[in-house]
């Protein structure tokens, strides 16, 4: 399973997603778009204008969508 989170340090949704991933013990690679602008270019190539974007096994998910992330990982959410 591969999870990549494109984020920025002062992004509220990004920080909520990081907490969600930690709470569910989901390993992820964080790509800081502020420190590495080339990551923001990757986000734009996926068709998005901003972060957060979570890529789960090659499928991008825009924004704060924890249920969708769990679905792509084959896990059940609490909703």
BADOMI-352708 format. One record per residue (C-alpha): x, y, z; residue number from 1. Coordinates in nm, 4 decimals, always signed. Example, Ala and Ser with C-alpha at 12.3 -4.5 7.8 and 13.67 -1.06 7.14 Angstrom:
# residues 2
REC        c1        c2        c3    n
REC   +1.2300   -0.4500   +0.7800    1
REC   +1.3670   -0.1060   +0.7140    2
This chain:
# residues 79
REC        c1        c2        c3    n
REC   +0.0000   +0.0000   +0.0000    1
REC   +0.1280   +0.3421   -0.0941    2
REC   -0.0017   +0.6657   +0.0598    3
REC   +0.1441   +1.0056   -0.0288    4
REC   +0.0160   +1.3267   +0.1285    5
REC   +0.0901   +1.6529   -0.0519    6
REC   +0.0667   +1.9288   +0.2069    7
REC   +0.1803   +2.2668   +0.3358    8
REC   +0.2834   +2.3341   +0.6980    9
REC   +0.0140   +2.5895   +0.7882   10
REC   -0.2740   +2.4180   +0.6065   11
REC   -0.5506   +2.3260   +0.8521   12
REC   -0.6967   +2.0470   +0.6359   13
REC   -0.3455   +1.9058   +0.5827   14
REC   -0.2836   +1.8919   +0.9575   15
REC   -0.6202   +1.7249   +1.0181   16
REC   -0.5376   +1.4644   +0.7517   17
REC   -0.1965   +1.3955   +0.9090   18
REC   -0.3644   +1.3394   +1.2457   19
REC   -0.6226   +1.1107   +1.0827   20
REC   -0.3511   +0.9023   +0.9141   21
REC   -0.1562   +0.8739   +1.2415   22
REC   -0.4715   +0.7838   +1.4386   23
REC   -0.5503   +0.5033   +1.1935   24
REC   -0.1832   +0.3964   +1.1922   25
REC   -0.1605   +0.4454   +0.8166   26
REC   +0.1980   +0.4866   +0.6980   27
REC   +0.2398   +0.7729   +0.4556   28
REC   +0.4998   +0.9821   +0.2792   29
REC   +0.4532   +1.3538   +0.3309   30
REC   +0.5482   +1.5819   +0.0420   31
REC   +0.5819   +1.9395   +0.1682   32
REC   +0.4890   +2.1682   -0.1212   33
REC   +0.6301   +2.4754   +0.0553   34
REC   +0.9780   +2.3305   +0.1028   35
REC   +0.9746   +2.1581   -0.2379   36
REC   +0.7798   +2.3561   -0.5041   37
REC   +0.8252   +2.0701   -0.7503   38
REC   +0.5689   +1.8777   -0.5436   39
REC   +0.3117   +2.1501   -0.6120   40
REC   +0.3853   +2.0970   -0.9831   41
REC   +0.2997   +1.7282   -0.9334   42
REC   -0.0304   +1.8313   -0.7688   43
REC   -0.1095   +2.0564   -1.0671   44
REC   -0.0306   +1.7755   -1.3138   45
REC   -0.2925   +1.5657   -1.1314   46
REC   -0.5449   +1.8406   -1.2081   47
REC   -0.5613   +2.0097   -0.8677   48
REC   -0.4755   +2.3673   -0.7722   49
REC   -0.3946   +2.3214   -0.4053   50
REC   -0.3413   +2.0906   -0.1119   51
REC   -0.4135   +1.8637   +0.0582   52
REC   -0.4034   +1.5873   -0.1972   53
REC   -0.3653   +1.2297   -0.0782   54
REC   -0.2584   +0.9690   -0.3319   55
REC   -0.3599   +0.6161   -0.2330   56
REC   -0.2115   +0.3438   -0.4519   57
REC   -0.2000   +0.5879   -0.7442   58
REC   -0.5515   +0.7316   -0.6939   59
REC   -0.5542   +1.1018   -0.5970   60
REC   -0.8052   +1.2265   -0.3392   61
REC   -0.8522   +1.6048   -0.3084   62
REC   -0.9228   +1.7665   +0.0247   63
REC   -1.0359   +1.6204   +0.3523   64
REC   -1.2010   +1.2875   +0.2588   65
REC   -1.1042   +1.0330   +0.5257   66
REC   -1.3828   +0.7887   +0.4308   67
REC   -1.2633   +0.7839   +0.0684   68
REC   -0.9043   +0.7222   +0.1831   69
REC   -1.0166   +0.4316   +0.4027   70
REC   -1.2242   +0.2942   +0.1141   71
REC   -0.9224   +0.2988   -0.1176   72
REC   -0.7199   +0.1213   +0.1526   73
REC   -0.9903   -0.1420   +0.1944   74
REC   -1.0779   -0.0310   +0.5482   75
REC   -1.4092   +0.0692   +0.7026   76
REC   -1.4724   +0.4198   +0.8308   77
REC   -1.6721   +0.5161   +1.1374   78
REC   -1.9498   +0.6978   +0.9521   79
